[in-house]
Amino acid sequence: GMIPGKLMLDDRRMRYAVTDNEDACGPEGPGSPPIWAVNLHGYFAGGGMYWRESIHLAETLGWRVVNPNLPGFAGSEPLPWERVSIRELTNEIARLLDHLGIDQVVLLGHSMGGAVAVEFADAHPERTLGIIYRDGAATPEWKHRRGLLVTLISPVLPDVAGVADLMVAVMLDTPGVLIGRRLPSTLRGLWPDARRNLRTMGRSLPVGSMLMAIDLRPGVRHIVDEGIPVLPIWGCFDRIVNAACAREFSALVHRPVVWVPGGHSWMLPRPQAQADILRYLSNGRDFMDDVLTRRRKLLGLDSSRLTRVFSATH
């Protein structure tokens, strides 16, 4: 259901995959260009882990979806250490879209991918149809660790307390990824990228260090001012990027959070969940309406005229 590809960027290999629905058309009718989406993965993950979700989005919504492997993850070669920044990661996505000939996209950003989505929209508002922001790490609240473990360790090892709490949160979140009726399929989706990341763990450490320092709140405000639709979605049991961070982001974008059952990576064991949110929940349907309105605005055509133009040219 997905076509793998490789792109050389400054003598570095970047891996990606694209859903194979080449005959997809847009919501304006036959002959209209499809809506493109980019599914941006989290830290220590890869685009291959989200392939089932992207196929669901392609089949149910008619989108064409790109799953990139960000530099340093899942077989994509890393950026030089001195160039590791959220802006540089974003530039790689822009270059990939240029290579594929894609103008505007919906960005699905999970965890670290949420920060990349925000940075992309901040730098390229004219290319952004909307952001689905999922348990993202673009705002600083997520790294402010609290709880019993932090309380116990902080007086003795203040620099270690936050990291220890984060590691415990990751371990507690992992079993939630393995719950579901399709466990073998989930494991088949997770293992290839996880294996590559384990082999090259040192390459991703600079990215992790960078994430602990970013604060993209000015970029989020710019996105809101640009009128870019944002849909915040959070796992209600997320211990890695917790509810306080969800509330922080919700206040910035003036949009309520959609809370879903599950932890930080709720979409991996339930790949149909994202498409269901967009089809059946009122927040999701409103977001889709806003995306279509923005798409027509960026194309400079109203809906009826757009349909006539594409019908006439095809």
C-alpha positions, -999 to +999 in steps of 0.1 A: +000+000+000+030+023+001+058+030-024+092+034-008+116+060-021+151+075-015+163+111-020+199+123-018+202+156+000+237+170+002+251+135-002+228+123+026+202+096+020+166+104+031+141+076+030+104+080+026+073+063+013+041+075-005+007+058-006+001+041-039-033+057-047-020+077-077-055+080-092-068+098-061-087+131-068-095+161-047-128+168-029-138+192-056-146+164-080-130+143-107-099+159-122-091+180-091-058+175-075-058+153-043-051+166-009-016+157+002-006+150+038+028+144+055+028+120+084+057+132+107+069+106+131+081+110+167+115+107+183+132+073+179+106+062+154+103+063+117+077+068+089+073+030+085+057+028+119+028+048+107+022+030+073-011+014+084-025+048+095-014+065+063-031+037+042-063+042+063-062+080+056-057+073+019-085+048+016-111+066+037-104+103+029-088+100-006-056+117+006-022+110-008+002+106+022+040+109+025+057+092+054+093+106+056+120+092+078+136+123+094+174+127+094+190+104+118+161+080+121+150+047+104+177+046+077+178+083+068+213+097+073+217+123+101+225+160+098+259+171+109+259+178+146+264+215+141+233+217+118+209+198+141+180+221+147+142+221+143+146+245+114+170+222+096+147+192+100+119+213+085+141+223+056+146+186+048+108+182+046+104+212+023+131+198+000+113+164-001+081+181-010+098+200-038+113+167-051+078+152-052+062+183-067+038+189-038+027+225-032+004+224-002+000+198+026-019+188+057+007+181+084+002+152+109+028+157+136+032+132+164+054+140+194+087+154+178+068+154+145+044+179+161+073+203+166+084+198+130+049+205+118+047+238+137+081+249+124+071+240+088+038+260+091+056+289+107+082+290+079+059+280+050+023+292+058+015+293+021+022+256+018+003+245+049-034+236+047-036+226+084-019+208+113-031+177+131-010+181+163-008+149+182+008+147+217+034+172+203+066+186+218+066+221+204+060+239+237+082+237+267+058+223+293+064+187+283+100+188+297+090+201+331+087+168+348+066+164+380+055+136+402+067+114+430+099+103+414+110+139+407+101+149+442+123+121+457+153+124+434+155+162+429+170+171+463+199+146+457+203+146+419+185+176+404+200+172+370+190+135+368+154+137+382+137+149+350+155+125+327+147+096+351+111+105+352+110+107+314+125+073+310+100+058+334+072+075+314+085+059+282+086+025+298+051+029+312+038+041+279+052+012+258+027-015+269-001+006+255+014+003+220+011-035+222-026-036+231-051-045+204-065-073+183-039-067+156-008-071+176+012-091+150+005-064+124+015-037+149+048-054+156+055-059+119+050-021+115+072-012+144+102-035+142+120-025+110+123+011+120+130+003+156+158-021+146+174+006+124+172+031+152+188+007+177+217+001+154+224+039+150+212+052+184+241+076+186+229+095+155+196+105+171+211+118+205+218+153+192+181+156+181+169+145+215+192+171+231+178+197+207+142+188+216+148+195+253+157+231+245+131+242+219+103+266+226+081+272+195+054+293+212+061+323+190+057+301+159+024+287+172+011+323+176+022+331+141+003+301+128-028+312+145-025+347+131-021+332+096-054+314+100-040+279+096-064+253+110-050+233+140-065+202+155-049+192+189-053+155+197-039+138+229-039+104+244-056+107+278-030+085+295+000+101+279+028+103+305+055+115+282+039+147+269+013+151+296-020+168+300-004+201+312+013+204+278-020+197+261-036+225+280-007+248+272-010+242+235-048+244+235-046+279+251-022+290+224-042+279+194-077+286+210-088+251+201-101+224+225-081+192+227-096+160+214-089+134+240-086+098+228-082+065+247-045+055+249-011+068+258+015+088+239+015+066+208-022+058+206-023+058+168+002+029+164-020+001+177-052+018+163-043+030+129-079+037+119-084+061+148-072+092+131-094+088+100-124+081+124-117+113+143-118+134+111-149+117+098-171+112+129-161+137+156-175+173+153-140+188+160-125+166+132-152+175+107-148+212+115-111+209+109-117+192+076-141+221+066-114+246+076-088+228+055-110+228+024-118+265+029-081+273+032-073+251+002-097+270-020-083+303-007-047+293-015-057+282-049-076+315-054-108+298-066-142+293-051-156+258-049-179+258-080-153+275-102-126+251-091-147+221-101-155+236-135-118+244-141-105+210-133-134+193-152-126+213-183-088+206-181-093+169-177 
